[in-house]
Every structure is written in C-alpha cells, then in structure tokens.
Amino acid sequence: MTAPLTPPHHQPSNDPWQKSEAGAAPQPPNPPHAGPGASPAAAGEQDDGGGLSSEVVRAAAVVLALTVLGVGLGLLWLWLAPRVPLISTDKAVFLKDSEGEEAIGADGTFVLLALAFGAVGAALVFWFNRRGGIPLVVALALGGLLGSLLAWGTGVWLGPTDDVVERAREVGQGVPFDAPLKLGAKGALLAWPMAALLVHLGLTALFGPRDPEPEWGPPYGEPYPGPGAGERDGTPG
C-alpha cells in the first residue's frame, strides 16, 4: 500500500475578500488613501475638485469687482449725460426745448459707457484668467448686469431731484432747471454684459490655449507600406 499523499501547503491568497478564518466575514479591501502613494485616479479626482472650487472663487471675485465698477459707470453717466432743461409757468412744467434730443442722448451715453466698461472688463478678466471656464463666463454676464443696475441707481440718486414741482417752486417761474436723470430704454442695461461676453469669446477664440491635435498614424506604430514596397521586397504588389 502506498502512503497517502500529503496535502499541499496552504498558500496565502491575495484575494482581500477571502475569509481569514472559518466562519469569519469577508473583509473589504482598504480604500486608497490620498498621499504620496495614492493612485493617479484618486489624485486626479482631488485635482478636479480643487480646480472647480478655485474657478468658483475667481468667478465670485469677478462678480464683486464688476458690481463695484458700476458706481464708476454711474458717476461718468451723471457727468457726461446731457441735461434735459425744464421751465415752469403758473400752470405747469414744460420742456424748454420740445424738439431737443437730450433725453435720447442720456440713453446713448449710458450705452456707450457700458460697452466700454464691458469690453475693458472682459479684456482684464481674460488677461488674468486665460483658461476661462463656464463659471467665469457666467460671472462676466452676472457682474455686468449688476454693475449696470448699480450705475443706473447711482446716476438717478445723485442726479437732479425727481420732485419736479418742488424744484420749479424753488427756482421760480420762467427759470430753466434740469430734469431728473432717467434711462428711457431699459434694454441699455444689457449693453455691459453683452459686450463683455462677446469680447471674452473673441479673445478666447484668438488667444486662448489650444488643445493638442491628435496624431493619426498606422495601428501598432508600424508604417504603412508605400507604393512599390512589395516589388522591392520581391513580393508581388
């Protein structure tokens, strides 16, 4: 009779889910820790999260800066906008020049200043943030709109009083005085954000970073045989 074969030595398994003892629950593998030995995928996920948070912070700073610039736009509008002269009689208050274009000139001045602010602001934002991104574009539009609203309120608040009757009583009958500063076309508030978006889009298309072009080549890195290669090798073409 032959002796029974001895069982092979038990080799430790690399399967983390294998039971260490009889009846013990399987233990899941340890999660990867971020650190010097972390996997590239985990490091990439952390980088993406940090990059997104930094973009949001930059976008918030752009919104705040553009909104504050609205005060400057309002002061320039108040200074450069033409005045609408009024005159009072014993019955009512009238326009001194009924055919004047000062009211339209106030709207045009606001639009031109808003376009300039939008273009310069977009150029500065692109200069300091060439990579761009959706949060930055949204910040340009939102900041331009808030800046326009603040400029409108600043010009109206610091301009001539809107109590025309009381002002007419102060200056007296037959004495011209300035009408309150108004923005007749409310669509002028969109001039700043539209100019900012168009200028930023143009600068990004012209001077923005380019993605590397893919290199097209034969499979497995082998060159394609050129014409007549079969004849040089002695094989029929």
C-alpha positions as CSV (number, residue, x, y, z in Angstrom):
1,M,0.0,0.0,0.0
2,T,1.1,3.4,-0.8
3,A,1.2,6.2,1.8
4,P,-1.4,8.9,1.5
5,L,-0.3,12.0,-0.3
6,T,0.4,14.8,2.0
7,P,-1.8,17.8,1.2
8,P,-0.1,20.7,-0.4
9,H,0.9,23.6,1.8
10,H,-1.7,26.2,2.1
11,Q,-0.6,29.2,0.1
12,P,-1.9,32.6,1.3
13,S,-4.3,34.1,-1.2
14,N,-4.1,37.7,-2.4
15,D,-7.9,38.0,-2.5
16,P,-8.9,40.6,0.1
17,W,-12.4,39.1,0.2
18,Q,-11.3,35.6,1.2
19,K,-12.2,34.6,4.7
20,S,-9.2,34.6,7.1
21,E,-10.8,32.1,9.4
22,A,-13.7,29.6,9.2
23,G,-17.0,31.4,9.6
24,A,-15.4,34.9,9.6
25,A,-17.0,37.6,7.5
26,P,-15.0,38.7,4.4
27,Q,-13.1,41.9,4.8
28,P,-13.3,44.5,2.1
29,P,-10.1,45.9,0.7
30,N,-8.7,49.1,2.3
31,P,-9.7,52.2,0.5
32,P,-6.9,54.1,-1.2
33,H,-5.6,57.0,0.9
34,A,-4.6,60.3,-0.6
35,G,-0.9,60.8,-0.3
36,P,2.4,60.1,-2.0
37,G,1.4,56.5,-2.7
38,A,-2.2,57.3,-3.9
39,S,-3.3,56.1,-7.2
40,P,-3.3,58.6,-10.2
41,A,-7.1,58.3,-10.5
42,A,-7.6,59.4,-6.9
43,A,-5.1,62.3,-7.3
44,G,-6.9,63.4,-10.5
45,E,-10.3,63.5,-8.7
46,Q,-8.8,65.6,-6.0
47,D,-7.3,68.0,-8.5
48,D,-10.6,68.3,-10.4
49,G,-12.4,69.2,-7.2
50,G,-9.8,71.8,-6.2
51,G,-9.8,73.3,-9.7
52,L,-13.5,73.7,-9.7
53,S,-13.6,75.3,-6.3
54,S,-10.8,77.8,-7.4
55,E,-12.8,78.7,-10.5
56,V,-15.9,79.4,-8.4
57,V,-13.8,81.6,-6.1
58,R,-12.4,83.5,-9.1
59,A,-15.9,83.9,-10.6
60,A,-17.3,85.3,-7.3
61,A,-14.4,87.8,-7.2
62,V,-15.2,88.9,-10.8
63,V,-18.9,89.4,-10.0
64,L,-17.9,91.6,-6.9
65,A,-15.4,93.6,-8.9
66,L,-17.7,94.3,-11.8
67,T,-20.6,95.3,-9.5
68,V,-18.4,97.8,-7.7
69,L,-17.3,99.2,-11.0
70,G,-20.9,100.1,-11.6
71,V,-20.5,103.0,-9.2
72,G,-17.9,104.5,-11.6
73,L,-20.1,104.0,-14.6
74,G,-23.0,105.8,-12.8
75,L,-20.7,108.7,-11.9
76,L,-19.5,109.0,-15.5
77,W,-23.0,108.8,-16.8
78,L,-24.1,111.6,-14.5
79,W,-21.2,113.7,-15.6
80,L,-21.4,113.2,-19.3
81,A,-25.1,112.7,-20.0
82,P,-26.8,115.8,-21.5
83,R,-29.2,117.6,-19.3
84,V,-32.9,118.0,-20.2
85,P,-33.9,121.6,-19.5
86,L,-37.4,122.3,-18.0
87,I,-39.2,125.5,-17.4
88,S,-42.3,126.3,-15.3
89,T,-45.2,128.6,-15.6
90,D,-48.1,129.4,-13.3
91,K,-49.9,126.4,-14.7
92,A,-47.4,123.5,-15.3
93,V,-43.9,122.5,-16.1
94,F,-42.8,122.1,-19.7
95,L,-39.8,121.2,-21.7
96,K,-37.8,124.2,-22.6
97,D,-37.0,122.8,-26.0
98,S,-39.7,120.4,-27.1
99,E,-37.7,119.2,-30.1
100,G,-34.5,118.6,-28.1
101,E,-32.7,115.2,-28.1
102,E,-31.2,115.4,-24.7
103,A,-33.3,112.5,-23.3
104,I,-32.1,110.2,-26.1
105,G,-28.6,111.5,-25.6
106,A,-28.7,110.3,-21.9
107,D,-29.6,106.8,-23.1
108,G,-26.9,106.8,-25.7
109,T,-24.3,108.0,-23.3
110,F,-25.2,105.1,-20.9
111,V,-24.9,102.5,-23.7
112,L,-21.6,103.8,-24.9
113,L,-20.1,103.8,-21.4
114,A,-21.5,100.4,-20.7
115,L,-20.0,99.0,-23.9
116,A,-16.6,100.4,-22.9
117,F,-16.8,99.0,-19.4
118,G,-17.8,95.6,-20.7
119,A,-15.0,95.4,-23.2
120,V,-12.3,96.6,-20.8
121,G,-13.5,94.3,-18.0
122,A,-13.6,91.3,-20.3
123,A,-10.1,92.0,-21.5
124,L,-8.8,92.3,-18.0
125,V,-10.5,89.1,-16.9
126,F,-9.1,87.2,-19.9
127,W,-5.6,88.6,-19.2
128,F,-5.6,87.2,-15.7
129,N,-7.6,84.0,-16.4
130,R,-6.7,82.7,-19.8
131,R,-8.1,79.3,-19.2
132,G,-11.6,80.7,-18.9
133,G,-14.4,78.3,-17.9
134,I,-18.2,78.3,-17.6
135,P,-18.1,79.9,-14.1
136,L,-16.0,82.8,-15.4
137,V,-18.4,83.4,-18.3
138,V,-21.4,83.4,-16.1
139,A,-19.6,85.8,-13.7
140,L,-19.0,88.2,-16.6
141,A,-22.6,88.3,-17.5
142,L,-24.0,88.5,-14.0
143,G,-21.4,91.1,-12.9
144,G,-22.1,93.3,-15.9
145,L,-25.8,93.2,-15.3
146,L,-25.4,94.0,-11.6
147,G,-23.0,96.8,-12.4
148,S,-25.4,98.3,-14.9
149,L,-28.2,98.3,-12.3
150,L,-25.9,99.9,-9.7
151,A,-24.8,102.5,-12.3
152,W,-28.4,103.3,-13.1
153,G,-29.3,103.7,-9.5
154,T,-26.2,105.8,-8.7
155,G,-26.9,108.3,-11.6
156,V,-30.5,108.7,-10.7
157,W,-29.8,109.0,-7.0
158,L,-27.0,111.6,-7.3
159,G,-28.6,113.4,-10.2
160,P,-31.3,116.2,-10.1
161,T,-34.2,115.6,-7.9
162,D,-37.3,113.8,-9.2
163,D,-39.7,116.2,-7.4
164,V,-40.1,118.5,-10.4
165,V,-42.9,120.5,-8.8
166,E,-40.9,121.4,-5.7
167,R,-37.8,122.2,-7.8
168,A,-39.9,124.5,-10.0
169,R,-41.1,126.4,-6.9
170,E,-37.6,126.8,-5.7
171,V,-36.2,128.3,-8.9
172,G,-39.3,130.3,-9.8
173,Q,-41.4,130.8,-12.9
174,G,-39.6,131.2,-16.2
175,V,-36.3,129.9,-14.9
176,P,-34.9,126.8,-16.6
177,F,-33.7,123.9,-14.4
178,D,-32.5,120.3,-15.1
179,A,-34.9,117.4,-15.3
180,P,-34.2,114.3,-13.3
181,L,-31.8,111.8,-15.0
182,K,-33.7,108.9,-16.5
183,L,-32.9,105.8,-18.5
184,G,-35.7,105.6,-21.0
185,A,-34.6,102.4,-22.8
186,K,-34.2,99.7,-20.2
187,G,-32.6,97.5,-22.7
188,A,-29.4,99.6,-22.3
189,L,-28.8,97.6,-19.1
190,L,-27.8,94.7,-21.2
191,A,-25.1,96.5,-23.1
192,W,-22.4,95.8,-20.5
193,P,-23.0,92.0,-20.2
194,M,-23.3,91.5,-23.9
195,A,-20.2,93.5,-24.7
196,A,-18.3,91.5,-22.0
197,L,-19.4,88.1,-23.4
198,L,-18.6,89.0,-27.0
199,V,-15.2,90.4,-26.2
200,H,-14.2,87.5,-24.0
201,L,-15.4,85.0,-26.6
202,G,-13.4,86.7,-29.3
203,L,-10.2,86.8,-27.1
204,T,-10.6,83.2,-26.1
205,A,-11.0,82.1,-29.8
206,L,-8.0,84.1,-30.9
207,F,-5.5,83.8,-28.0
208,G,-6.9,81.1,-25.7
209,P,-5.0,77.8,-25.0
210,R,-5.3,75.2,-27.8
211,D,-5.8,71.5,-27.2
212,P,-3.1,69.3,-28.7
213,E,-4.1,67.9,-32.0
214,P,-4.2,64.0,-32.1
215,E,-1.5,62.3,-34.1
216,W,-3.0,60.0,-36.7
217,G,-0.8,57.0,-37.6
218,P,-0.9,53.4,-38.6
219,P,-2.0,50.8,-35.9
220,Y,0.6,49.3,-33.6
221,G,3.1,52.0,-34.6
222,E,4.1,50.3,-37.9
223,P,4.4,52.4,-41.0
224,Y,2.1,51.7,-43.9
225,P,4.0,50.2,-46.9
226,G,4.4,52.7,-49.6
227,P,3.8,52.2,-53.3
228,G,6.1,49.6,-54.8
229,A,7.2,48.3,-51.5
230,G,6.1,44.8,-52.5
231,E,8.2,44.9,-55.6
232,R,11.3,45.9,-53.7
233,D,10.8,43.1,-51.2
234,G,10.4,40.6,-54.1
235,T,6.8,40.0,-53.4
236,P,4.1,40.8,-55.9
237,G,2.4,44.1,-55.4
